[in-house]
Amino acid sequence: MNVSPTLRQESEGPRTCFVIGPIGDAYAAHGTPERESYEHHLGIFEQVIAPACAKYEIDAVRADGIAHAGDINEQICRHVIESDLVIADVSGGNPNVMYELGLRHITGKPTIHIGEVGQLPFDIASIRTIRYQRARSHLAGARREIETALAAGLRDGFEILTPARVLRALQPIEEPSSSTGSTNAEAMADEDPPGLLDDFAAIEGGVDEMTAHLVAITKAMETIRTLTEQSTSEMLDLTQASAPASARLAAAARYAESLSAPAGEMRTVTMAFVERMTTLDSGVRAALSLIEVTPPDERGEGADEFLEQLIDLDEVARTGLSQLEFLGTSVSGLARWSRHLRKPVQDISSAVQEMTSVITRMEEWAGKARELTRGVTG
């Protein structure tokens, strides 16, 4: 991911910094998590970010400090895209923050990441992040680190970020006209950053991988269903024949042994699916935002194919989740048969839980994709 090489663009107005991060609720009751979040992050803004920016005559503002009337979502998007600088508090991996951060990364403009120790999301761990703790002394240290980063950026140009994620350099950086910036521009040109279609292809590759995971999950479910039907029939025959408990226990052990491999594979593939989903989330959201602000006649076939792929993935995933939930319910009582069955049943139950945890985000992708598709055809 590229970041704009400098803040030193010519501008008649003051330099601007938009601060994205958890906001909380100023009107929530005292002692509630929402009120505590508000007070904590307001303190970070007032004690750390705003003073550091003020030292270099940069005007910092949060979303709840936007003075102009209007649609707040549109205003936030404009600030995220148009501000000279963004400072993002990524503590806790707040979904709205990650969405806005992905949108910011599209612009290629300077962005500084900060975050509370122990609360940093894993999927942007490759990006240098200024870490803070809640103690006053640590907050002062974080403020000085931001000041140092601003000083270096204003003096030398902000470093080019290369986060370990699929979406990067969606917009090429214009070559500076000054002689000072030419060296940086040449260095960036050597990296041969991808264009918009290249990045859509990269994200689509990740979506293709998720689709392959769903196919593997479906195959494992079919195997488990067949084994379960066979075992149920065998147990019924043994019961009707008044077979001793030892015979039924042996049958349950054989069933558990045959179930172990497909159940373990289902859990492994499901976890891989969820992990891929998580790493793609902010990139996909950012790509959807870019499509939304791009006139339909300028999007190209790559964008349309990308939207259709998200819709198709959602439909397959919802069908798979429905089948997975039914299977989980079917085998939930099997653990009572024998202790041998507890591990495979646990693997199947974990797969259901993992899939359920991410399906909402996938529905949001598809919902936005359908909305953008209707905007073109309607």
N, C-alpha and C positions, 0 to 999 in steps of 0.2 A: 504494500500500500504506500503510495507516494504522498508526501505532505508538502505543501507549498514551501519553496525555499526561503521565503523572507516575509516579514511583516512590513518591510520598508516601502510599500507601495505609496504612490502619491495620493493624498486624500485631503480634501478641504476640511472635513470634520474630524473629530477625535477618533483615535483608534478604539475599536470596540471589542469586547470580550463577552461572549454568551456562555453562561455557566449551566451545564446540564448535569443533573444528578437527582437523587431522590428528594422529594419536596416534603412529603408528609402532609398533615392537616393542622393548620393553625387553630382551627375551631373545634378540634376534638377535645374530649375531656382530659384533664390532667392525669398523667400516669398511664394513658393508653399508648400502645405502640405507635399509632399515627402521630400523636402529639409529641412523643419523645423523638421520633424521626424528624419532625419539623424543627424542633428546637436544636437538635444535634447538627443537622445540615445547614440550618441558618447560621449557627455558630461557626461552622467551617467556612462558610461564605464570608461572614463579617470579620473573622479573626485571621483567616489564612489567605483566601483568594483575593478579596477586594483590596486589602492593603498592599499585597504584592503587585497587583495590576496598577494601583494608584501611584506606586513609586515610579512607574514609567508612563504615567499619564494615559493609562488605558482604562476606559470606562467599562466596568464589569456589571452585568445584570443577570438576574435569574428570571425564570419564567413568571414567578409571582411578582416580579418587579417591573414587568412591561407596563408602561404608563398609558399607551394608546388603547382606545376602545376597538373592539373588533373580535373576530373569531380567534380564540386562543390557540387552537391547533394550527391554523394557518400562520399566526404570528410566530409560534415556536419554530415551525419549519423554516420560515424566512430568516429568523435569527440564526438557526443552526447552519443554514446554507450561506448567508450573506455576511455574517460577522467576520471581522479580520482574524479573530482568534476564538477558539473554543477550549474551555477547561472542563473536562468531564470527570465527575466523581463516579467511578464505576463500582463503588462498594456494594456488595451483595448481588451484582449482576441484574439490577432492576430491569425488567423487560422494556419499559419505555425508554430508559436511558440507553440501553443497548441498541434499540431501534434508532434513536436520534443520533447515536454515535456512528452507526453504520451509514446513515444518511450524510453525516458530516464527512466521513471518509471518502465518499464519492466526490466531494468537491476538491479534494487535494489540498485544502487549506490547513494552516497550522492548528494542531490539536495537542493539548497536554493532558495526560491522564493522571489522576490522583486516586487514591483509594485507601480505605482503612485496613490496617494489618489484619490478616485472617479473614477478610471479606472480599478478596479479589477473585473474579470469575476466571476459571481455568482457560477458557477459549481465547483470551487476549493476553495470556501470560507472557507472550513473546514481545509485547510492547512495553517499553520502559515506562514504569509507573511510579510516581512520587507517593511514597507510603506514609501514612500518619497514624498516630495513636491518639486517644482522646485526652491524654494528659497535656496540660498547658505547655510544658516544655517541648513536648513532641510537636505540638501544633506550631510553635514558633519555628522549629526546625523545618517543618513542611513549608511554611511561608518563605523561609530563606531559600529552600530548594526551588520553589516556583520562581522567586526573584532571579536566582542564578540561571534557570532555564530561559527566562524572558531576556535577560541580559545577553546570553549567548546567542539566542535567536535573533535579537535585534542587531547584534554585532556581526554575526557570521551567517545568518540564515538558519532557519529551523531544519533539523535533520530529517532525512527521508525515512519514514517508518516502513518497516516490512513485516507486518503482522502475519502470523501463521494462519491465514484463512483464505478461502477461495476468492473472495471479492476484493480486488485491489486495482488501483489506478484506472478507475472507470472513465476518468476524464484526463486527457493528456495535459501536461503542464506547459504553458506557453513559455517560450524562451525569453528571458529578460532582455531588455534593450540595452541595459548598462553593461559596461565592460566587466564590472565586478561580478555580475550574475552569469556571464557567458560560460565560465568554467563549470559552474554547477549545472547549467543546462546541458553542456556537452557530456558531462558525467552521467546525467539522467538519461540522455538519449542513448548512451551505450547500453543501458539496461533493457532497451527495447520493450517498454511497457505494453501490455496487451490493450486492445481496443475493447469497445463495448461488446461486440459479438464474441470476442475471445472470452470475456468474463462470463457472459451468459452460458457459453459452452462449458466453462469450468464448473459453474453452479449446476448446470444440467447433468454434468458427469456425476456430481454428488447425489443428485436426485435419482439418476439411473442406478447408482449403487444402492440407494434406499429401496428402489423398486425390486432389485435383485434380492435384497434381504427379505422383502415381503414374500417373494416367491419361495424362498428357502423356508420361511416360517410356515407357509401354507403346506408345503410338502411334509414338514415335520408334523403338522397337525393331522394330516391325512394318515400318516403312519401310526400316530398315537391313537387315532380314532379306530383304525383297523385292529390294532393290538387290543384295545379296550373291548371291542365287540367280541373278539375271539376269547379273551379271558372271561368276560361276563358269561358267555355261553358255556365255557368249561366249568366255571364255578357253579352255574345253575345245574348242570348235569351231575356234578359231584354232590350237590345238596339234595337233589331228587333221589340220588342213589344212596343217600344216607352214608356217604363216605366219611371216614374219620377226620378229625380236625387236622391231623398230620398231613393228610392228602391235600386238603384245601390249602394248608399253609405252604406246602411245596408248590402248588399251582400259583399261589400269590407270589412266591419268591421268583418263579420263572417269569411271571408277568412283569414283576419289578425289574428283573434283569433285562428283559427285552425293551422295557420302557425307558430305561436309564439313558441310552444313547440319544434317541430322538428328543427326549425331554431336555437333556443337557444342551443339545444343539439348538433347540428352540430358545432357551434362555440366552445362550451366547449370541445368537444372531439378533435376537430382540435387543439386547444391550448394545450391540454394534449399530443397530438401526437408530436407537435413541441417541447414542453418542453422535452419530452423523447428523441427525436431526438438530441437535443442540448446536453443533459447530456451524451449521448452515443458517441458523435462524436469523441472526442479525444481517448476514449478507443477503439473504433472500428478501428480507423486509426492505433493505436499502435498495435493492434492484427494483422492487415493486414501486418504491417511492420515486425512483428515477423514471420508470415507465409512466407513472401518473403525471409527472410534470412535463413529459415529452409529448408534443402533439402527435395524435394517432398516425398521421401520414408520414411522420418522421421516425417511427419506431423500428420499422423493418420487420422482416419475417422472423428473425431471431427472437424478438420480444414476444411475438404472438405464439410462437412454438413454446417458449418458456412458460407463458401463462397457461396454455393447454396442458403442459406437462404437470404443473402444480395441481390443476383440477383433476387430472387423471389419477395422480398419486393419492390425492385425498379420497377419491372414490374407492380405490383399491384398499387403502389403509382402513377405511371405515368398515368395509366388508370383512377384511381380515380381523379387525378388532372384534366384530360381532361374533365371528366364528370362534375366536380365541376365548372370548368370555363364556360362550356356551360350553366349550371344551373344559375350561377351568371349573365351571359349575358341575360338569359331569364327573370329573375326577376328584372333586373336593372331598368326597366321602370315602375315597379309596384308602386313604391313610389309615382308616380304622381297621382295614383288613389285616394289615401286617406292618410292622416297623420297616420292613424292606421297601415299602412303597412311599415312605415319608419323603425321601430325597427327591425322587422324580416328580411327585406331586408338588413339592415346594418349588422345584424349577419351573413347572408349568404356571403355578400361581404367581411367581415373580415375573414371568414373561407378561402375564395379563396386567399386572400392576405397572410395569415399565411402559407398556404400550399406552395404557390409559393416561399416564402422566404427560405424554407429549401430543396426544391426538388433538387437543384443543388448539395448540399452536399451528398444527397442520391445517385445521379447519379455517383458521384465520388467514393463512396463506391463500387457500383456495377461495375463500370468500372475497378477498381483495382481487384475486385474479378474475373471478367471475364478474365482479363489478367493473373492472377495466375492460374486460371483453365485451360486456353489454354496452359500455360507453362507445365502443367502436361500431358494433353491429346495430345498436339501437338508435 
